Structure formats: structure tokens, C-alpha cells
Amino acid sequence: MLYGLLSHSPVSFDTQKDIPDLTGKVIAITGGNAGIGAEIVLRLSSHNPAHIYILSRNAETTATTISSFRIFIKNCCPLTHIPLDLSDLSSVRTCAETLKTLTKRLDILFLNAGIMLPPPGLTKQGYDLQFGTNHLGHFLLANLLLPTLLSTAQSQSQSQSQTPNSDSDVRIIVLSSIGQLFTLHKGLSFPTLKTPGSSFLPENLYRYARIRELHAWLFIRELLVPGYGRKFLVSRAAGDGLLSGGVWVGERIPVVGFQSVEEGARNPLWAATAPVAARDSSNKEEKTTGQVKPGEFYTPIGVEGSGTWASQDMELASKLWEWSAKEVEGYL
């Protein structure tokens, strides 16, 4: 399955008609100032969410994006920019602390921002720039926001007079990439993660394409357990197919036959807003077309898939989780 390009989607999803009323929902998205992220904000902001927080590095670009949305969208929801540099763990912690002072609830978290094939370099804390930005920064951010996500899920249960075993609807959407299709079948070399440009080392080339897959599986493993599993819906959504705009750094990839950002945003928007499939169905053959299931990987639009074999390496995912937790423990 080539990210929906060679498969037929059984899901009809119109971002104007099919996104439900989002009254009361608080949403945060990394990289919501450009590309797919901006398109996600644009489409959600007209459906009455209580607030959308755009977590991004470039204040000028974000201000321009917010201003244009307020002009273009009738009755646009409140939009607030919070500075976030995913390549600096101190910035990530400050961003999370700021968000938690501004809101006590968080219903949907999009882990969207990312870079691909940047010039060789290191993050502020000395990690390979691409790895530090795409994985480690998001890893820390999500962990710092978990208490808010959990309390939101708890408040949903209480306000809806649900039983302890009823589902809440708090979602983490991890955007993935077409790049996983070109991964190499090799292991992750942890010693090179602090090497400038290690993105281009043969033993690590695959890593950056599949890192979002592993990242999503990590949160699935940690959250889809008793006490968490009914509170979270963690979905892996391929956001690009073959996408033009928003992520590539440099000019190493030819843009031929790529999707628009409008098309690229539809799948994560669907994953964030579509009805949730029953999690305790006794009928395993029950059709869930058009419904989102926790832990699934979706290619556009709403097509269930498992990603590549490499993206399901749970032994490596466990090692990566443990390594990442140790690396960021001073910022938690």
C-alpha cells in the first residue's frame, strides 16, 4: 500500500462538512504556522473549538498566519502562538509550562512539526539536528503535557457521568511520512545520535523515515494499558502521501506529482475528528470503516495499515523509549 496512492479509500471525508462541532475542545499543534500544520489549524478553527494553540519557532510567520486566518475565517476561534524550538529542550519545557498556565485542558495534541534532510548540525543540547527536532523534542513535549491530557480525559468522564470503564475522547495524533517506505533494514545506532549529519550515515538513513512510527508506538505502548487505555486515542496518520510544501529542508527531493497541503492535511484531520470505534466490541469482524481505532496507522484517507515492518520493531521502540527518557530526565 503506497500511502493511499495505490489503494482506494473507503472513507469520504469533507473537511467542511464532516468535521463535527468542536465546542469546548482545546487543541495544540506543533508547526501549525505553515504547511500541513497551518492547513489543520485553518480547517479546525471554523468548527468552534474553544482555543487552538500554535506551537512554533518562527514568531513572524506564525503572526502572519494567525492574522490571515482571522481575516479569512468568519467567527474564527481564538488562536494563540506559543514559541517552541524543538531543537532546544529548554524551549520545549518552557513551551509546555506556558501552555499549562494558559489552559487546564487539552483535548487534541498534534505532533506535526518536523524537518527532513537539513544541513548537518546539532541541536542546542548536542543531538543530530533532525533526530533531536523530529523525535526527542516531541518526546519531551508529549511527556510534559501528559498530566494535562490525563486531567482532561478525567474531567470528560466526570462531566458526562460516565462509568469508570467508559471511553473518553482525548487524542494524540502523530503524523508520519511517506519516507518510511524507503527505510533500510538495519538497527538504530545510538552512539551516532550526537553526530552532526548522522542522518546521512548508511546505518541511520532509515531511522528518520520511521522515527515517527516508533514514536507513535512508544506512546501507544505506554498509554494503551489499564488506567490509560480508555482515556487516550493515539493514532498514526500519514500526513503527506507525496507532499509538496511544509517539511523539506534543502532541495534534495524533486517535487513531481506531489499532493497539495490541503490533501495532505485531510488524513490527520480525519484521525483527529472522526467517530471513535468501540474499544470493547466482542465482534472482531465488526466493520469500523470511517471510525478511528486507537493505535492504528492510517494512510489517506482513513485506510488502516501497519506501516512498514521496520516501524513495528517494538524491541527497538522500547530501547528508544528508555534511551530518550534518560536523555530528557533533566527537563521533566
Secondary structure, 3 states (H helix, E strand, C coil): CCCCCCCCCCCCCCCCCCCCCCCCCEEEEECCCCHHHHHHHHHHHCCCCCEEEEEECCHHHHHHHHHHHHHHCCCCCCEEEEECCCCCHHHHHHHHHHHHHHCCCCCEEEECCCCECCCCCECCCCCEHHHHHHHHHHHHHHHHHHHHHHHHHHHHHHHCCCCCCCCCCEEEEEEECHHHHHCCCCCCCHHHHHCCCHHHCCCCHHHHHHHHHHHHHHHHHHHCCCCCCCCEEEEEEECCCCECCCCECCCCCCCCCCECHHHHHHHHHHHHHCCECCCCCCCCCCCCCCCECCCCEEECCCEEECCCHHHHCHHHHHHHHHHHHHHHHHHC
